[in-house]
Amino acid sequence: MKLLKNYSKKESSWAIYDWANSAFTLVIITAIMPVYFKSVAENAGISDATSTAYWGYATSVGTLLLAIIAPILGSIAAYKGYKKKIFSFFLYMGVLFTFGLAVIPNDNWVLLLALYVIAFFSFEATVVVYDSFLVDVTDDSRMNRVSSFGYALGYFGSCIPFILCMAMILLVPDANKVQATKISFIITGLWWLLFTIPLFKNVEQIYGVEKEKHMISKSFSRLFETMKSIRQHRNVLLFLLAFFFYIDGVNTVISMAAAFATDIGMESDMLMILIFIIQVVAIPFAILYGKLGDKFGAKRMIYFGIFTYIVLCIAGYFTTSNLGIWLIAFLIGSAQGGIQALSRAYFSKIIPKEKSNEYFGFYSIFSKFAAIIGPTLMAYTIHQTNNTNAGVLSLAVLFIIGGIIFYFVEDDRKIIETK
């Protein structure tokens, strides 16, 4: 890949993990596994509404577990040599339980859901450690570009196994679709494991604290110290508060886009194409955000992403046709990777590098708990107005609040100059 030549071996090896794990996001979390779970639940006599509720509960349980455990894992991983060990443990666990999804009987929805929760939690745990590795592979001046490159690779990498799995499922006879679906889980696990090899070989922990006696108990002590330092560090706290609101909006748009498109009248086959197009559009725009972040600063480009989402929410209010849905899909693809990548890069610049794991544990908490307000706000608005479009417009409130708080965050270019 010629593009990899613009990055060091450590930077590209780190970024390729986005390529590796995005298959899990698209196949297991977003597209294929949810549909398969509902069919397994149906085989067991569970109604559609009940199975959807159980799927939501399962995802919430995995998210809650991560929010509780992530800071603790980060505190332990802060010891030199432990970051990769913890990463490896959850990677192997996630891959193993992804494989396990393929061997569950077609009517055992409880066991299938249990394995999904463990695989989902393990996947998210690796992402926390992976994000914290950014400070080890590059310096502040290149974080915008490297982080954005990772997201671009992730969108590109997710498309390949997704197309392969969907083609396999759609082209086989109906009698073989369950087996084809199970094979797609194996393909996802293998893809995830295989493309993690460069990170294993070329990425090492540079920043951290020295090993000491009673590391577990000392980790909890450091965790409380980190909590205090976040409250005292005005810029970190302001950023996390702003991030909480605008990333909630981003996550809600991503998670509710399919339901919105369905309400407008888009057919399921066209919806799958729409999801694929969003991934394709996101690839060049993620890279572009990184380059423009270097030129204008991450703060300005995050602001541009927030503005794009506000425009998207307004457009959603007036959308009544498939053409409008395609416009919204383009806006989603143009901004979602860039705003997430530059948020990760900005946060990496303002935190103490030797405590990157601990801080990214809290970053994960703000990101995961930010998945609560947006869907609730949208659902409440739709319920009160009986209008899905009004629900989309209501999400603009989250971006406006996040943008107002983000105004008081320091410009990242000034932070680099003062270091």
Kinemage of the C-alpha trace (Angstrom):
@kinemage 1
@onewidth
@group {chain A} dominant
@subgroup {mainchain}
@vectorlist {calphas} color= white
{ca met a 1} P 0.000 0.000 0.000
{ca lys a 2} L 1.617 3.191 -1.217
{ca leu a 3} L -0.241 5.251 1.359
{ca leu a 4} L 1.532 3.412 4.182
{ca lys a 5} L 4.838 4.941 3.057
{ca asn a 6} L 3.736 8.262 4.540
{ca tyr a 7} L 3.796 6.697 7.994
{ca ser a 8} L 6.447 5.035 10.093
{ca lys a 9} L 6.330 1.287 10.730
{ca lys a 10} L 5.013 1.890 14.244
{ca glu a 11} L 2.358 4.341 13.049
{ca ser a 12} L 1.102 2.129 10.231
{ca ser a 13} L 1.191 -1.024 12.389
{ca trp a 14} L -0.904 0.768 14.992
{ca ala a 15} L -3.368 2.117 12.414
{ca ile a 16} L -3.851 -1.307 10.808
{ca tyr a 17} L -5.583 -2.465 13.986
{ca asp a 18} L -8.468 -0.176 12.996
{ca trp a 19} L -8.550 -2.186 9.757
{ca ala a 20} L -8.552 -5.388 11.810
{ca asn a 21} L -11.253 -4.634 14.358
{ca ser a 22} L -13.730 -2.757 12.153
{ca ala a 23} L -14.910 -6.055 10.676
{ca phe a 24} L -16.278 -6.889 14.122
{ca thr a 25} L -18.071 -3.541 14.305
{ca leu a 26} L -19.853 -3.947 10.985
{ca val a 27} L -20.500 -7.715 10.924
{ca ile a 28} L -21.111 -8.504 14.600
{ca ile a 29} L -22.420 -5.273 16.134
{ca thr a 30} L -24.178 -3.517 13.249
{ca ala a 31} L -25.370 -5.694 10.388
{ca ile a 32} L -25.268 -9.506 10.349
{ca met a 33} L -25.240 -10.698 13.968
{ca pro a 34} L -28.306 -8.666 15.088
{ca val a 35} L -30.384 -10.145 12.247
{ca tyr a 36} L -29.107 -13.654 12.978
{ca phe a 37} L -29.872 -13.306 16.697
{ca lys a 38} L -33.466 -12.368 15.925
{ca ser a 39} L -33.851 -15.469 13.745
{ca val a 40} L -32.413 -17.680 16.512
{ca ala a 41} L -34.750 -16.076 19.052
{ca glu a 42} L -37.669 -16.631 16.686
{ca asn a 43} L -36.743 -20.323 16.424
{ca ala a 44} L -37.022 -20.451 20.213
{ca gly a 45} L -40.476 -18.858 20.163
{ca ile a 46} L -39.402 -15.343 21.238
{ca ser a 47} L -41.391 -12.472 19.731
{ca asp a 48} L -39.718 -9.795 17.587
{ca ala a 49} L -40.275 -7.054 20.153
{ca thr a 50} L -38.918 -9.184 22.988
{ca ser a 51} L -35.811 -10.271 21.061
{ca thr a 52} L -35.078 -6.659 20.112
{ca ala a 53} L -35.350 -5.687 23.775
{ca tyr a 54} L -33.005 -8.518 24.805
{ca trp a 55} L -30.482 -7.419 22.175
{ca gly a 56} L -30.603 -3.893 23.555
{ca tyr a 57} L -30.183 -5.156 27.108
{ca ala a 58} L -27.188 -7.265 26.086
{ca thr a 59} L -25.431 -4.335 24.435
{ca ser a 60} L -26.175 -2.171 27.470
{ca val a 61} L -24.714 -4.804 29.815
{ca gly a 62} L -21.519 -5.008 27.762
{ca thr a 63} L -21.264 -1.220 27.673
{ca leu a 64} L -21.882 -0.888 31.401
{ca leu a 65} L -19.253 -3.526 32.225
{ca leu a 66} L -16.737 -1.679 30.095
{ca ala a 67} L -17.542 1.665 31.688
{ca ile a 68} L -16.953 0.172 35.135
{ca ile a 69} L -13.828 -1.819 34.337
{ca ala a 70} L -12.070 0.382 31.737
{ca pro a 71} L -10.480 2.827 34.220
{ca ile a 72} L -9.263 -0.086 36.381
{ca leu a 73} L -7.743 -1.826 33.364
{ca gly a 74} L -6.169 1.455 32.323
{ca ser a 75} L -4.591 1.922 35.709
{ca ile a 76} L -3.049 -1.582 35.642
{ca ala a 77} L -1.955 -1.225 32.008
{ca ala a 78} L -0.101 1.979 32.929
{ca tyr a 79} L 2.728 -0.196 34.282
{ca lys a 80} L 5.446 -0.625 31.673
{ca gly a 81} L 5.057 -3.892 29.800
{ca tyr a 82} L 1.446 -4.449 30.857
{ca lys a 83} L -0.352 -2.499 28.146
{ca lys a 84} L 0.214 -5.118 25.459
{ca lys a 85} L -0.464 -7.987 27.868
{ca ile a 86} L -3.906 -6.637 28.694
{ca phe a 87} L -4.561 -5.858 25.042
{ca ser a 88} L -3.565 -9.410 24.045
{ca phe a 89} L -5.742 -11.021 26.708
{ca phe a 90} L -8.895 -9.266 25.536
{ca leu a 91} L -8.024 -9.688 21.866
{ca tyr a 92} L -7.730 -13.462 22.196
{ca met a 93} L -10.860 -13.609 24.336
{ca gly a 94} L -12.800 -11.532 21.797
{ca val a 95} L -11.658 -13.632 18.842
{ca leu a 96} L -12.367 -16.886 20.701
{ca phe a 97} L -15.917 -15.889 21.586
{ca thr a 98} L -16.502 -14.542 18.071
{ca phe a 99} L -15.618 -18.023 16.819
{ca gly a 100} L -17.924 -19.384 19.508
{ca leu a 101} L -20.910 -17.595 17.951
{ca ala a 102} L -20.603 -20.027 15.040
{ca val a 103} L -21.091 -23.193 17.101
{ca ile a 104} L -24.171 -22.253 19.133
{ca pro a 105} L -27.318 -24.278 18.230
{ca asn a 106} L -29.850 -22.387 16.129
{ca asp a 107} L -32.414 -22.127 18.929
{ca asn a 108} L -30.187 -21.375 21.951
{ca trp a 109} L -30.633 -17.616 22.013
{ca val a 110} L -29.561 -17.277 25.661
{ca leu a 111} L -26.107 -18.812 25.102
{ca leu a 112} L -25.709 -16.916 21.822
{ca leu a 113} L -26.457 -13.646 23.587
{ca ala a 114} L -24.080 -14.475 26.454
{ca leu a 115} L -21.218 -15.133 24.036
{ca tyr a 116} L -22.021 -11.919 22.183
{ca val a 117} L -21.801 -9.888 25.405
{ca ile a 118} L -18.359 -11.333 26.192
{ca ala a 119} L -17.119 -10.813 22.617
{ca phe a 120} L -18.513 -7.260 22.563
{ca phe a 121} L -16.970 -6.389 25.923
{ca ser a 122} L -13.593 -7.849 24.900
{ca phe a 123} L -13.664 -5.926 21.623
{ca glu a 124} L -14.380 -2.648 23.391
{ca ala a 125} L -11.655 -3.348 25.981
{ca thr a 126} L -9.044 -3.753 23.230
{ca val a 127} L -10.130 -0.409 21.743
{ca val a 128} L -9.499 1.379 25.056
{ca val a 129} L -5.919 0.057 25.171
{ca tyr a 130} L -5.445 0.552 21.431
{ca asp a 131} L -6.415 4.224 21.649
{ca ser a 132} L -3.918 4.745 24.468
{ca phe a 133} L -1.143 3.263 22.288
{ca leu a 134} L -1.366 6.377 20.076
{ca val a 135} L 0.968 8.273 22.412
{ca asp a 136} L 3.536 5.465 22.058
{ca val a 137} L 3.673 5.360 18.262
{ca thr a 138} L 3.831 9.024 17.273
{ca asp a 139} L 4.374 12.554 18.565
{ca asp a 140} L 1.895 15.378 19.102
{ca ser a 141} L 2.586 16.992 15.732
{ca arg a 142} L 1.447 13.883 13.822
{ca met a 143} L -1.414 12.636 16.009
{ca asn a 144} L -4.165 14.236 13.909
{ca arg a 145} L -2.953 12.559 10.747
{ca val a 146} L -2.142 9.172 12.292
{ca ser a 147} L -5.424 8.912 14.210
{ca ser a 148} L -7.419 9.874 11.101
{ca phe a 149} L -5.460 7.380 9.017
{ca gly a 150} L -6.492 4.662 11.462
{ca tyr a 151} L -10.162 5.531 11.062
{ca ala a 152} L -9.829 5.604 7.265
{ca leu a 153} L -8.238 2.159 7.284
{ca gly a 154} L -11.010 0.984 9.576
{ca tyr a 155} L -13.750 2.029 7.170
{ca phe a 156} L -11.890 0.506 4.230
{ca gly a 157} L -11.054 -2.679 6.111
{ca ser a 158} L -14.610 -3.206 7.310
{ca cys a 159} L -15.969 -3.116 3.755
{ca ile a 160} L -13.992 -6.105 2.497
{ca pro a 161} L -15.145 -8.813 4.946
{ca phe a 162} L -18.633 -7.274 5.031
{ca ile a 163} L -19.004 -7.581 1.247
{ca leu a 164} L -17.590 -11.111 1.340
{ca cys a 165} L -19.929 -12.207 4.138
{ca met a 166} L -23.026 -10.547 2.678
{ca ala a 167} L -22.358 -11.994 -0.778
{ca met a 168} L -21.949 -15.449 0.723
{ca ile a 169} L -25.197 -15.164 2.711
{ca leu a 170} L -27.242 -13.697 -0.142
{ca leu a 171} L -26.014 -16.055 -2.867
{ca val a 172} L -26.390 -19.422 -1.130
{ca pro a 173} L -29.734 -21.285 -1.109
{ca asp a 174} L -32.087 -20.492 1.759
{ca ala a 175} L -31.353 -23.862 3.359
{ca asn a 176} L -27.673 -22.920 3.728
{ca lys a 177} L -28.046 -19.317 4.917
{ca val a 178} L -27.612 -20.185 8.604
{ca gln a 179} L -24.372 -22.027 7.866
{ca ala a 180} L -23.173 -19.142 5.690
{ca thr a 181} L -23.934 -16.722 8.525
{ca lys a 182} L -21.931 -18.825 10.963
{ca ile a 183} L -19.016 -18.903 8.526
{ca ser a 184} L -19.178 -15.097 8.401
{ca phe a 185} L -18.494 -15.043 12.162
{ca ile a 186} L -15.396 -17.203 11.641
{ca ile a 187} L -14.217 -14.942 8.808
{ca thr a 188} L -14.658 -11.922 11.087
{ca gly a 189} L -12.632 -13.500 13.906
{ca leu a 190} L -9.840 -14.541 11.529
{ca trp a 191} L -9.735 -11.072 9.929
{ca trp a 192} L -9.553 -9.468 13.371
{ca leu a 193} L -6.740 -11.751 14.543
{ca leu a 194} L -4.683 -11.786 11.335
{ca phe a 195} L -4.446 -8.017 10.912
{ca thr a 196} L -3.508 -7.483 14.550
{ca ile a 197} L -0.147 -9.153 13.903
{ca pro a 198} L 1.590 -5.893 12.788
{ca leu a 199} L 0.652 -4.249 16.099
{ca phe a 200} L 2.004 -7.245 18.034
{ca lys a 201} L 5.284 -7.106 16.119
{ca asn a 202} L 6.003 -3.397 15.851
{ca val a 203} L 4.206 -1.480 18.607
{ca glu a 204} L 5.617 -1.279 22.115
{ca gln a 205} L 4.684 0.668 25.195
{ca ile a 206} L 7.037 3.608 25.731
{ca tyr a 207} L 5.270 5.640 28.377
{ca gly a 208} L 4.249 4.200 31.697
{ca val a 209} L 5.140 3.868 35.365
{ca glu a 210} L 7.721 1.486 36.763
{ca lys a 211} L 6.609 -1.819 38.253
{ca glu a 212} L 6.268 -1.920 42.021
{ca lys a 213} L 5.040 -4.144 44.818
{ca his a 214} L 1.307 -4.478 45.367
{ca met a 215} L 0.572 -3.291 41.835
{ca ile a 216} L -3.152 -4.043 41.993
{ca ser a 217} L -3.778 -2.029 45.166
{ca lys a 218} L -1.467 0.735 43.934
{ca ser a 219} L -3.421 0.780 40.663
{ca phe a 220} L -6.593 1.672 42.543
{ca ser a 221} L -4.725 4.429 44.383
{ca arg a 222} L -3.488 5.856 41.093
{ca leu a 223} L -6.978 5.581 39.669
{ca phe a 224} L -8.351 7.874 42.385
{ca glu a 225} L -5.417 10.240 41.824
{ca thr a 226} L -6.282 10.375 38.124
{ca met a 227} L -9.907 11.169 38.954
{ca lys a 228} L -8.730 14.058 41.108
{ca ser a 229} L -6.326 15.321 38.458
{ca ile a 230} L -9.080 15.311 35.815
{ca arg a 231} L -11.244 17.500 38.043
{ca gln a 232} L -8.293 19.837 38.620
{ca his a 233} L -7.151 19.881 34.984
{ca arg a 234} L -9.580 22.402 33.497
{ca asn a 235} L -8.832 21.700 29.836
{ca val a 236} L -9.200 17.918 30.136
{ca leu a 237} L -12.448 18.254 32.062
{ca leu a 238} L -13.915 20.782 29.616
{ca phe a 239} L -12.980 18.605 26.674
{ca leu a 240} L -14.571 15.491 28.224
{ca leu a 241} L -17.778 17.412 28.976
{ca ala a 242} L -17.974 18.764 25.420
{ca phe a 243} L -17.074 15.340 24.026
{ca phe a 244} L -19.837 13.737 26.104
{ca phe a 245} L -22.505 15.800 24.345
{ca tyr a 246} L -21.311 15.931 20.753
{ca ile a 247} L -20.169 12.296 20.599
{ca asp a 248} L -23.580 11.312 21.990
{ca gly a 249} L -25.069 13.046 18.979
{ca val a 250} L -22.653 11.288 16.636
{ca asn a 251} L -23.372 7.858 18.119
{ca thr a 252} L -27.126 8.428 18.054
{ca val a 253} L -27.089 9.458 14.402
{ca ile a 254} L -25.114 6.319 13.547
{ca ser a 255} L -27.331 3.984 15.563
{ca met a 256} L -30.680 5.519 14.522
{ca ala a 257} L -29.955 6.241 10.848
{ca ala a 258} L -31.233 2.862 9.663
{ca ala a 259} L -34.496 3.180 11.606
{ca phe a 260} L -34.990 6.732 10.267
{ca ala a 261} L -34.357 5.605 6.677
{ca thr a 262} L -36.859 2.757 7.123
{ca asp a 263} L -39.514 5.164 8.401
{ca ile a 264} L -39.005 7.350 5.335
{ca gly a 265} L -39.695 4.287 3.195
{ca met a 266} L -36.292 2.956 2.149
{ca glu a 267} L -36.276 -0.772 1.312
{ca ser a 268} L -34.007 -3.123 3.297
{ca asp a 269} L -31.793 -4.015 0.308
{ca met a 270} L -31.233 -0.338 -0.465
{ca leu a 271} L -30.550 0.252 3.230
{ca met a 272} L -27.650 -2.230 3.149
{ca ile a 273} L -26.215 -0.368 0.150
{ca leu a 274} L -26.644 2.899 2.056
{ca ile a 275} L -24.631 1.540 5.024
{ca phe a 276} L -21.905 0.435 2.627
{ca ile a 277} L -21.795 3.838 0.888
{ca ile a 278} L -21.409 5.617 4.239
{ca gln a 279} L -18.324 3.463 4.903
{ca val a 280} L -16.879 4.276 1.455
{ca val a 281} L -17.467 8.037 1.790
{ca ala a 282} L -15.887 8.017 5.249
{ca ile a 283} L -12.518 6.729 3.962
{ca pro a 284} L -11.235 9.827 2.083
{ca phe a 285} L -12.919 12.260 4.459
{ca ala a 286} L -11.245 10.723 7.517
{ca ile a 287} L -7.849 11.233 5.856
{ca leu a 288} L -8.846 14.760 4.778
{ca tyr a 289} L -9.823 15.667 8.337
{ca gly a 290} L -6.398 14.534 9.518
{ca lys a 291} L -4.573 16.676 6.954
{ca leu a 292} L -6.754 19.715 7.588
{ca gly a 293} L -6.328 19.148 11.322
{ca asp a 294} L -2.576 19.527 10.833
{ca lys a 295} L -3.114 22.750 8.892
{ca phe a 296} L -5.901 24.432 10.849
{ca gly a 297} L -5.769 22.568 14.163
{ca ala a 298} L -7.855 19.691 15.510
{ca lys a 299} L -10.101 22.081 17.444
{ca arg a 300} L -11.255 23.927 14.326
{ca met a 301} L -11.879 20.712 12.417
{ca ile a 302} L -13.844 19.197 15.310
{ca tyr a 303} L -15.924 22.365 15.240
{ca phe a 304} L -16.446 21.872 11.507
{ca gly a 305} L -17.619 18.320 12.210
{ca ile a 306} L -20.055 19.584 14.865
{ca phe a 307} L -21.392 22.160 12.386
{ca thr a 308} L -21.827 19.414 9.757
{ca tyr a 309} L -23.912 17.380 12.172
{ca ile a 310} L -26.103 20.380 13.009
{ca val a 311} L -26.753 20.860 9.278
{ca leu a 312} L -27.470 17.129 9.064
{ca cys a 313} L -30.070 17.349 11.849
{ca ile a 314} L -31.793 20.283 10.149
{ca ala a 315} L -31.763 18.448 6.807
{ca gly a 316} L -33.230 15.409 8.546
{ca tyr a 317} L -36.197 17.476 9.711
{ca phe a 318} L -37.122 18.368 6.118
{ca thr a 319} L -36.309 14.981 4.562
{ca thr a 320} L -39.272 13.069 3.113
{ca ser a 321} L -37.656 11.065 0.303
{ca asn a 322} L -34.846 8.665 -0.469
{ca leu a 323} L -32.917 11.521 -2.107
{ca gly a 324} L -32.821 13.331 1.225
{ca ile a 325} L -31.650 10.138 2.935
{ca trp a 326} L -28.745 9.880 0.488
{ca leu a 327} L -27.770 13.489 1.283
{ca ile a 328} L -27.826 12.728 5.010
{ca ala a 329} L -25.803 9.550 4.405
{ca phe a 330} L -23.149 11.615 2.613
{ca leu a 331} L -22.999 14.094 5.494
{ca ile a 332} L -22.665 11.225 8.003
{ca gly a 333} L -19.849 9.638 6.029
{ca ser a 334} L -18.058 12.950 5.563
{ca ala a 335} L -17.924 13.776 9.275
{ca gln a 336} L -18.205 10.716 11.512
{ca gly a 337} L -14.670 9.367 11.045
{ca gly a 338} L -13.005 12.756 11.124
{ca ile a 339} L -14.662 14.029 14.290
{ca gln a 340} L -13.946 10.765 16.142
{ca ala a 341} L -10.347 10.558 14.924
{ca leu a 342} L -9.492 14.148 15.810
{ca ser a 343} L -11.200 13.819 19.200
{ca arg a 344} L -8.926 10.858 19.941
{ca ala a 345} L -5.894 12.800 18.713
{ca tyr a 346} L -6.765 15.962 20.649
{ca phe a 347} L -7.267 14.033 23.868
{ca ser a 348} L -3.924 12.277 23.366
{ca lys a 349} L -2.193 15.654 23.201
{ca ile a 350} L -3.595 17.088 26.419
{ca ile a 351} L -3.137 14.128 28.777
{ca pro a 352} L 0.028 12.964 30.606
{ca lys a 353} L 1.493 10.327 28.306
{ca glu a 354} L 2.603 8.061 31.141
{ca lys a 355} L -1.040 7.917 32.278
{ca ser a 356} L -2.566 7.497 28.824
{ca asn a 357} L -4.261 4.195 29.696
{ca glu a 358} L -5.932 5.600 32.777
{ca tyr a 359} L -7.116 8.724 30.976
{ca phe a 360} L -8.415 6.749 28.010
{ca gly a 361} L -10.335 4.608 30.470
{ca phe a 362} L -12.256 7.729 31.468
{ca tyr a 363} L -12.461 8.787 27.809
{ca ser a 364} L -14.211 5.481 27.198
{ca ile a 365} L -16.639 6.106 30.079
{ca phe a 366} L -17.677 9.477 28.639
{ca ser a 367} L -18.031 7.903 25.200
{ca lys a 368} L -20.095 4.922 26.349
{ca phe a 369} L -22.400 6.707 28.761
{ca ala a 370} L -22.915 9.278 26.023
{ca ala a 371} L -24.972 6.610 24.252
{ca ile a 372} L -27.876 7.201 26.649
{ca ile a 373} L -29.089 10.797 26.267
{ca gly a 374} L -29.340 10.956 22.466
{ca pro a 375} L -31.612 7.939 21.855
{ca thr a 376} L -33.763 8.975 24.825
{ca leu a 377} L -34.074 12.553 23.558
{ca met a 378} L -34.921 11.378 20.055
{ca ala a 379} L -37.446 8.793 21.287
{ca tyr a 380} L -39.150 11.314 23.601
{ca thr a 381} L -39.424 13.907 20.828
{ca ile a 382} L -40.867 11.373 18.389
{ca his a 383} L -43.338 10.194 21.030
{ca gln a 384} L -44.476 13.752 21.777
{ca thr a 385} L -44.720 14.903 18.158
{ca asn a 386} L -45.422 11.600 16.385
{ca asn a 387} L -42.816 12.802 13.890
{ca thr a 388} L -39.535 10.944 13.243
{ca asn a 389} L -38.096 14.007 11.481
{ca ala a 390} L -38.599 16.093 14.616
{ca gly a 391} L -36.661 13.451 16.545
{ca val a 392} L -33.680 13.913 14.221
{ca leu a 393} L -33.872 17.695 14.612
{ca ser a 394} L -33.843 17.364 18.415
{ca leu a 395} L -30.326 15.890 18.251
{ca ala a 396} L -29.033 19.304 17.172
{ca val a 397} L -29.362 20.315 20.832
{ca leu a 398} L -26.563 17.899 21.768
{ca phe a 399} L -24.217 19.319 19.140
{ca ile a 400} L -25.011 22.894 20.132
{ca ile a 401} L -24.344 22.209 23.832
{ca gly a 402} L -21.160 20.316 22.982
{ca gly a 403} L -20.021 23.121 20.685
{ca ile a 404} L -20.616 25.788 23.331
{ca ile a 405} L -18.553 23.908 25.921
{ca phe a 406} L -15.886 23.082 23.339
{ca tyr a 407} L -15.419 26.814 22.695
{ca phe a 408} L -13.628 27.086 26.065
{ca val a 409} L -11.191 24.254 25.273
{ca glu a 410} L -7.648 25.298 24.381
{ca asp a 411} L -6.459 25.303 20.769
{ca asp a 412} L -4.320 22.196 20.285
{ca arg a 413} L -1.746 24.102 18.227
{ca lys a 414} L -1.033 26.362 21.197
{ca ile a 415} L -0.704 23.299 23.440
{ca ile a 416} L 1.965 21.825 21.171
{ca glu a 417} L 3.850 25.135 21.029
{ca thr a 418} L 4.024 25.406 24.812
{ca lys a 419} L 5.315 21.846 25.318
